[in-house]
Structure formats: C-alpha cells, structure tokens
Amino acid sequence: MPSIDLRAGCSLCRDADPLHFDFSYAFQPIVDVHAQKVFAHDALVRGPAGEPASSVLSRITAENRYSFDQACREKAIRIAASLDLRSHLSINFLPNAIYRPEVCIRSTLQAADQHRFPVERIIFETVEGERVSDGKWLAEILSEYKRIGFKTAIDDFGAGFAGLNLLADFQPDMVKLDMALIRDIDRSPSRRAIVAGVVSMCEQLSVDVIAEGIETDDEAHCLSDLGIRLMQGYWFGRPRFECGTLEADIQWTV
C-alpha cells in the first residue's frame, strides 16, 4: 500500500460538525455461485435498532454530508471486524462529500489499521445515479482509491446515464447491475440482450460483473447462463442486522 501520513489532518476533518444521529449496518452476502462461497458482504446502512435505511438517509444534509460519509466508512469497518468477516467488505461512499481523495481517505485507513481489516478486502461502491457534476473528478477519486489498494465498483450500473462515460475514463474492478435490469430477466429478451452486452463489454475491460436484486431461482439460472458468477439478492440471503450471513444459510441451487 502506498505510504500516506495518517497523522496529517485537514481543516474540514477538524472543523466538521459531529453527527447528531446514530446509525448502524446490516450485511448482505455477495456470493460466487461457481465457487459456492461468499465473495463479499454489502454493508447496508440501517437505524441504530435496525430501522430502514430511509430513516437515516433522510437526515443527511449538505452540512453533515461529509461527516456522515466519514462515519460510515469507520463504522462499517469496525462492525465488520467485530464480526470477524473474512470476505470482502463493500461500502457505499458519497462522491460529492469528497474534496481531495488522498486526504479524505485518511480516516478510513486509520480505521482499517486500528481494526486490522485488510485494505485489499475493502470495496468502495459509488452509486451511478447520484448526481456528480464532474465525471472526470469521480474517475480521479476512484483511481486514487485503486492506487491505494482498495477495490472499486460502480453500483446500480444501468440506472442512469453516466455509467458508460465513467467506464471510458476509468475501469473499476466491478460493476453492479441495477436490479431493474435483473427483475424477471428470465422472461425478458430485451433485458437478457442488454445484460449480455454489458457482460461482453466488461470482459474486454477486465471488469467483473455483479448481479444484484435476485429474487428467484429462474433469475439466478438465467444470469449464470449469461456468464455472471457474482450474485446478490434475497434468493441467496437477506441482509442481517449487525450480523454476517453464515454460508450454511445461503441458497446454492444455481
């Protein structure tokens, strides 16, 4: 991992207002259906007693956005370490809360070091649909994260219009297909054609594809036939509040 001075601070870190609300995480497995093992756990924000994500996200403002983004990273790593998760850990981040990626990543590196969670097992997901004023800037953020040693992913790929342009500027380690493309794919020739095209394109770019939102055996089989091995959804395992999903609980019928 490149050397970064973890002691160095910045005015935004020092002067940021503390959050006036609490939150926690549920963890949902991302499975490798070919190897029949858990590849990663997706950290999904929840209220402190397991309340829906909306109860937390509705409290994010322009004033606390930076503090929330920083707190999310530290808490996801801390809880994952306490659960002794041996898989990758996938964390959503807010690109609009970052002003200098090499500076804003320091608290994340401190948390990984403090809780002894390997940096190379952390995946940072950016939501494609989030409004980002400068796509080149987002590519710079992801490039810096990749340089440090994190894995990177575009979440909800296909939900907006920025995904293809972003892929032209930066190739993440993974893209996560939006669940709207997955729903009833076994009965939709158009969805199958689109997903097959994305899979082919990503193969040429050496980008792994994750299908999320899978709810039926037929969807899972169809996606496997299209060449996708990394999958996530209720069919395999539901999110579990402050608890990693045991592999014994996972559906492996694909």
FENCOR-V232476 format. One record per backbone hydrogen bond with DSSP energy under -1.0 kcal/mol. CO is the residue of the C=O (numbers start at 1). NH is the residue of the N-H. If there is no record, write none. Layout:
CO;NH
CO;NH
//
This chain:
4;6
10;14
11;15
12;16
24;46
25;242
26;44
27;240
28;42
30;39
30;40
31;231
32;36
32;37
37;32
39;88
40;30
41;90
42;28
44;26
46;24
47;50
51;47
52;55
53;56
53;57
54;58
56;59
57;60
61;65
64;68
65;69
66;70
67;71
68;72
69;73
70;74
71;75
72;76
73;77
74;78
75;79
76;80
77;81
78;82
79;83
80;85
81;84
88;41
89;123
90;43
91;125
94;97
95;98
100;103
100;104
103;106
105;109
106;110
107;111
108;112
109;113
110;114
111;115
112;117
118;121
119;122
121;89
122;151
123;91
124;153
125;93
126;155
127;130
134;138
135;139
136;140
137;141
138;142
139;143
140;144
141;145
142;146
143;147
144;148
145;149
145;150
151;124
152;173
152;174
153;126
154;176
155;128
156;159
157;178
162;166
163;167
164;168
165;169
166;170
173;208
174;154
175;210
176;157
178;181
179;183
182;185
184;187
185;188
188;192
189;193
190;194
191;195
192;196
193;197
194;198
195;199
196;200
197;201
198;202
199;203
200;204
201;205
202;207
208;175
210;177
211;232
214;235
216;220
217;221
218;222
219;223
220;224
221;225
222;226
223;228
224;227
229;33
230;211
231;31
232;214
233;236
233;237
240;27
240;243
246;249
247;250
//
